[in-house]
Amino acid sequence: MPLDISKQVVLITGASSGIGAACALALAQRGASLVLAARRMDKLREVADKAKALGSRVVIAPCDVAIRDDVIRAVQAAKEQFGRLDVAIANAGYGLRAAVHLMSEKQMEEIWRVNVMGTWYVMAAAAPIMIEQHSGHIIVVSSAIARRSIPQMGAYAMTKSAQLALAEAQRIELSGKSVHVSTVHPITTDTEFFQRATERSGKRVDGLGKTQSAEWVAKKMVRLIEHPRPELWPYAPVRYALAFAAAFPSLVDHLIKKNFSAEKNIQKRV
């Protein structure tokens, strides 16, 4: 039997845009109670208003996931306002384009603090509540790049791999306590991610390969909440490509290098 979404209290970080906002609206349509957390309060209120118009009960929480106290307050808001926390979605994060040897220490520290520490803060704060209530689901929005890095995106891929490692460990740690832990691995998704990554990087950041909508990923994530499983790959074929990459790393290195060289030549002609 699928889980009844209308009875779920769901926390979403990074809920002001992209996959986080799409998840909020998809869950609101199904009647979930929401705690929406993000830094940009103007955009967060817009998402909250739309969710309320769909009939959802909504609490908004100002939250910079790089600050542990902010995350704790957002998690506690679920308990205080709704009496429980059923699903915690660690979604907030950003991308950065830079060669590994050219990154500054500040860049590396900032992306680690937001993408990895911010995720861990959610996992650490949500788990005790879920253990106590003998149910819950922690969902980490990782990426397909967690399984295979690409040039210029090494730091971002590192954070996505780290998220996956934390989730794999916690999934087993909590397996006997009726708490599920899942990771989500989107491919290129049509959000403002690339615009913001470009702004942070000082050079253009584009997606690679097929593009999915945030709404498609959100639809799949709602299904994941209804039917928990360890990993969600919204575009299933990429799993086979990544299995090939793991089996033949040198060949895949060559193909990736060739692809990125071709992209550089196209950009030069343009």
N, C-alpha and C positions, 0 to 999 in steps of 0.2 A: 504493500500500500504506500503510495506517495505521501510525503509529509504535507500537512495542511499549511500552506503558506500564510493563510489569514490569521493563524494563531502564533506566528513567529515574530519575535522582536529582533530586528537586524541592525547592526552597526556597520556603517560604511565609511571608511576614511577616503579622502580624495573625492568626496561626493559632489563637488561643485561643477564638475565637467567630465567629459569622456565616458569611460566605462563605469566609473562610480555613479555619475548622474543617470546614465542609462539603466543601471541596476536599480537605482532608487525608484525610478518611474515604473520599471517592469514589476518590481515587488509591490509598489503602491497599487497597481492595477489588480493585484491578487489579494490586497487587503492586509499586507504586513504592516506592523508598527515599526517606525524607522527612527534611528538616531543617525543623523547626517553630520559628518565632521569634515572640516576643511579650513584652510586659511582665508580664502577669499569670501568674506561674508556676504557681499552683494550677490555674487553668483550662487552661493549656497542658499540664500533666501529665495532666489528665483526657482531653484530646483525644489525646495521645500514647499513653496506655494503650489507648484504643479502637482506634487505628490498629495498635498492636502486636498486639492481639487478633485483628485481621483478617489478620495475617501479615506486616505491613510492618516493615522495619527503620527505626527512628526515632531521630533525634538531636534534642534540644531545645536551644534557644539563647535565653538571656535577651536581649531586644533592645528597646530604645527606638529606633525608626527616626529620631527627631530627633537621635540621637547617631551620628555617622558611624562611629566605632570599633566600636560595637555591631553595625552592619550588616556591616562588614568581617569581624568575628569570625564572624558567622552564615554569611556566604558562604564563608569559609575553612574552616568546620566541614564543609561538604560535601566539599571537596577532601581534608581530613585524614581524614575518616571513610570516605568512599566513593570517593575518587580522582578525582572529576569533579563537574561540575554541569551538568545537562542543561536544567533549566527553573527560572527564577527568577520567582516571582509576587510582585510588589510590590502588596500588598493592604492594608496597614495604613493607617488614616486615620480621620477623624471629621468630624462635621457641626456646624454652628453656625448659629443663627438670629439675625440682627440686621440692621437697616437699615444700608446702606453708610456713611452719614454719622454713625451713632451707635456704630459699632464703636470699641473702644479700640485703641491701637497694639499693646498686648500681645496682644489677641485675634487681630489680623491676623498678627502675627509668629508666634504659636504655630501657627495652622492652616497657615500657609505652610511652617513648618519641618517639621511632621509629614507633611502630605499631599504637598507638592511636593519638599522637600529629601529627605525619607525615601524617596520614590520614586526620585529621582535617585541617591541613595546606592546603592540596589540595582542600578540600571541601570549605574552606573559601576563597581561592584565585580564584577558578574557578567560584563560584556562581555569583559574581557581573558582570563578563564578560557575562555570559550566560543570566542573567536577562536583561542586556542592549541590547543584540541582540535578545531577545525574543525567545530563543531556546537553548537547550543544554541537556546534559546527564552526570550526575556524577555517576560513578560506583565504589563501594567499594568492594575490594576482601576480604571477611571475611572468614568464614570456617563453616563446619558443627558443629564444636566444640563450636561455638557461642551459640548454643542452649542447649548444655549439656557438662559439663566439665568431665575430666577423671583424675585419679591419676597422679601426677608428672607433669601435664601440666596445672596446675591451673592459673599460670600467663599468659601463652599464651592464654588460653581460656578467661580469663578476658579481654584481649585486643580485642579479636574477638567479644565478647559480647558488649564491649564499642563501637566498630565500628558500629555494628548493631544498637545500641541505637541512635547514632548520625545520621545515615542514615534514620532511621524511623522518627525521628523528622524533619530532613531537607526535607524529601520527602513531608511532609504535608506543611511545611513552603513555599516551592517553587511550590506547586501544581497549583496555579493560575497564575504562571509566565511562563508557557510553558517549564519548566525545570524538567526533570525526575531525580529521584534518585533511584538507584538500589543497592542491595547487591548480592554478589556471594558467594555461600557456597560449595566449593569443599570438597570432602572426601580426603583420602590419595592420593596424586598426585606424580607421578614419576618425581621428580626434585632433585636438590642438597639441598633442604630444610633440609632433615634429616641429611645429612653429615655436613652441617654448624651448625645445632642445636646440633649435637653431639660434635662438636669442642667447641662450646660456653658452653655447659653444663658439659663437662668433663666426660660424660658417654653416653652410646649409646642411641640414640633416633630412634625408628622405627615407621612406620605407623601402623594403626590399621584397619583390615578388608580389603575390596576390594580396589584395586589401580587403578587410572585412569591416563591417560597420560596428559601432559600439553597441547598437541595439541587438545585433546578431549575437555578440558575445554575451550580453546581458540575458538574452533569452536562454542561452545554453547554461548560464550560471543559475538561473531560476530552476532549471531542470536538475542541476547539480544539488541544489538545496533539497529538492524533493526526493532525489535518489542519490545520496552521498556515495562518492567513490574517491580513490586516492588522487587521480589526476583528470583534468578536463582539458582536452585539446579541441578548441572550437573548429579548427580546420584539420580534420583527422589525417589527411595524406601527409602532412608535414612530419608526423611521427615515423613514417617509413623512410623519409628522406634523412631524418636524423639518425635512424638505426644504421643506414648506409654510411653516414658520415662517421659514426663510431667505429664501424668495421673497417673503413678505408680512409683514415685521416689524411694520409699524404695525397691521395687522389683528390679528396675534397679541398684540401689546401690549394692545390693547383687550379681547380675549377673556380674557387672563390677569387683567387688572385687574378685569374683571367677575366672574370666577370667585372671586378672592380677596375681593372685596367681599361676595359672597354668603356665603362661609365666615364672614366676620366677623359678618354679620347672624345666621347660625345660632348662632354661639357666644354672641352677646348674648342670644338668646332662651332658650338652654339655661341 
